[in-house]
Amino acid sequence: MKRPQSWRRRIGAHVSASQLAQMGVCERLVVFEHRYGKRPSRPQRLALERGRRAHQSFLRQASPDKMPGPSGLTVRIARLVAASLRRCMQWCRMPWWRMRGDMP
């Protein structure tokens, strides 16, 4: 079923040729600026590097390596609990006659 022309205008499906031309010019301008645009000056580059170093220093101080982690005992307890839960889940999936030891 063909929809009426007013439906297309209502949702904005129509793009004029002049709008397409403007988009093409804009895209070319973006590419030109990316390739040949203004480059940061020496003081700006130095400020950028200083900011990067400050960020790296901050991230190094906040890294998980420096934070206190779980001790060996905590890890062993966690593994024991996980293994127990795994066994419990296997037991819960067993048929009732295997739990009692009967064989049908």
Beta strands, then each sheet from edge to edge (+ up, - down):
end
